[in-house]
Amino acid sequence: MLTPRIFVGDAQPMPCAGEAFPLPAAAARHVAQVLRMRRGDALALFAGTAGEYTATITRIDRHGVVVQVERFVEVERESARPLTLVQATIAADMMDLVVRKAVELGVSAIVPVQAARSQGLAPERASRRVLHWRQIAVAACEQCGRNRVPSVAPVTAWPEWLAGVGDAEAPIAILDHEAAHSLASVAATSALRTLVVGPEGGFTRDEMGAALGRGAIPAHLGPRVLRAETAALAALAIVGASG
């Protein structure tokens, strides 16, 4: 069985090799109530930066969970190409899926944007969703072995995000099923650092035109029209495979 991995990035103080370390309350509940671990079980701790700690549970009871930190392991599992996913917000369960799988596929950052065809999100609800997506990102890192937790930006209006794109930034690819070139060919011939995926129904003509006016490169995924969540994950896999 794989050793369970626990995120402790919010802990103060941080783990230290050779010392006892009480898990933060949320992590302790997860270990005790969800994973149902026991004294003597091994786990790995990570704090959102490079490397992780091996540890063993020495106490687990109603007061919390304490582990003995054994050593720090310098391991890096990040992709060779840092990639930001700019995803127009879609239905809640599908957006959750995109965040979870995008983290597994190696994105370094996720930027949710509100496009004309996105489902509306009031500011208060948008803030709650972002917190939820950040928790999903942590859980995905625990599952897939990443130690660096990708950032999830606040929800931004599409025109606002586009206005902040600098002319000197690395190439941006935007999915467009009518594009002349495939994403695979674009990724192979340019140093893509940002991938843009539209909402259900796609970007409007005006939104797409604005993106192209800012230098975005249109790219397709083949002859079929994919659902937004399928397109995002397929695109990330293609770019990741291109190195």
N, C-alpha and C positions, 0 to 999 in steps of 0.2 A: 504493500500500500504506500501511496505517496505521503510524505510527511506534511501534515497540515501547516499552512503558512498564515501568519497572523500579522496584520498591519498595526503598528504601534507608533505611527508618526505623530500623534497628538500627545504622547506621553512626556512627562517631565518628572525626573530626569530621564534620559534615554538609556537603553540597555548598555551594559558594559561587560565585556568578557570577564568571567571569573566571579561575577557577583550575582546575588539574588535580585530578581526583578519582579515586582508586582504588576500584573497586566492591568491596563486601563479597564474601567468598569464594563464598557461595551464589549471589549475583546474577551474579558473574563466570562461574561454571560454567554458569548458565542461558543467559547471553548467548553464550558460546563453544560449548557443547556441544549445547544444545537449539535455540536460535535460529540458531546458526551464523553469527553476524554477523562483519563484517570491519572492518578499520581504515578510517575515513572514514564509516562508517554512522552515521546519526542515531538517537538515542533520547531518551526523556523519563524523568526521575527524579522520584519523589515520595516523601515521607517520612511520610505519614499525617496531614498537616495540610492547610490550604488551599494551593492553588498547586502548581506543578511547575516543574522546570528542563529547559530544552532543553540537549542535550549531543551531542558527537560523539566517537566512539571514536578515540583517538590511539595506543593500544597494546593489542594483544591477543596473548598468547602463553601459554606454560605457566606463567609466573609470575603471571598475572592479567590484568585488564582495567583500563585507565586511560582516562578520558574527559576532554575539555575541556568544562567547564560554561560555557555561553554566557550565558544569562540566566534570570531567574526570571519566570514568568508567573503573574500573579494570576488564577486561574480557579477557579470554584466550580461543582460539578456535583451538589450534594446536593439532595434532594427538599425541597419547601417544607414538608412535614409530617414532622417527625421521628417515626419509628415503630419501636417495639420488637416483635419477633416472639418470642413465647413458644411454643416448639415442643416438644410431648411427643416424646421420642426414639422413632424408628422404625428400621426395618432400615437397616444401615450405608450401603449404596449410595444408598438413597432419602434418608437424612438428609444425606449429602454433596450430593445434588442440591438439596435445599431450601436448604442454606446457600449454595451457589454462586449459585442463581437469586435468592434473597432479597437478596443483596448487589447483584446486577445490578438488581433492582427498587427498590433505594434504602433498605433498612432501615438504621437507625442502630445497632441492637443486636440480638443474638440471644441468647435465654436458653433453653437446653435443660433440660427438666424431665423427671423420671421419674414417670410416672403408673402407675396400677394395671395398665394393659394395655400399658405400654411393655415393650420387650425389656430384660431385666435387664442392668445394667452394673456390674461390680465396680469399686470406687474406682480401682484402678490402671488398669484399662482405660478408665474414664471420663476420667481425666486425659489419657491418650494420645489419645483421640478428640477432646477439646477442642483439644489442640495441632494435631491434624490439621485440624479445622474452621477454626482460625485461619489455617492455611496456605492453605486453600481460599479464605477470605475475601480474603487478600492477592492470590492469583492472580486472583480475580474482579475485584478493583479494577484490576489491571493490564490486564485484558481490556476492561472496560467504561468506563474513563476516570475512575473516581472517585479522588480523592486522599485522602479521609478513610476509613480502614479501620474498618468497623464492629466493635464489640467482640463477643466471644463469651464469655459467662459460663461459669463452671464448672457442671457438671451439678448441678441442685438437685432435691430431692424436691418433688413437687407441693404437699403441705401446707406445706412450709417456704417455698416461693415465695409461696404464697397468703397466708400469715401476715404476710409483709412488705409486702403491698400496703396503702399508707396510704389512709385515708378521703378525703384531700384531693387525691389524685392525679387526673389527667385520666381520662376514661372509658376503660374496657377492654371490648373486644368479644371474645366467645368464640363460636366456631363451634358451631352446634347445628342439625342439619337439621330439627328439629321446632320451631324458633323461629318466632314470629309475624311478625317483620320481617326483611327482607333486609339483608345487610351493606351494600349500596349505599345504602339509605335511612338506616341507622344512621350510616354514614360521612358522609352529606350533612348530617345534622342535629346532629352532635356532634363535638367536637374530639378524636377518637380519637388516642391516643398509644401504645396497646398492643393487639396482636392475639394472641389465644390459639388455638392449633390443637391438637387432641387427637391421640392415637396411633391406630394401626390398631385399629379396633373402637370408637374414641371414648372419651371419659371415662365413668366409671361414673356412675350416678345420684347417688351420694353426692358424688363429685367435682364434678359439675356443680352440685349443690345448694349445695356449699360456695362455689363461685365466684359464684353468683348472690347468696348471702348476703353476699358482700364487695362487691357492687355491680356485678359484671360484667354486660354487656348481651348477651343471646343473639342471634345473628344467623345466618340461613341463606344459602346460595349458590344456591338454586333447588330444584326438585323432585327432583333426583337425589342419591344418596349418592356422594360422591367419595372417592377414595383420599386418604390423609392428605397425601401430597406434592402431589397435584393441588389439594386444598383450600387448602393454604398458599399456593401460588403464585397461584391464582386470586384468593384473598382479598387478597393484597398488591397485585395489579394493580388490583382494584376500589377499594381505599382510596387507592392512588396516583393513580388517575384522578379521584377526588373532590376532589383538591387538598389 
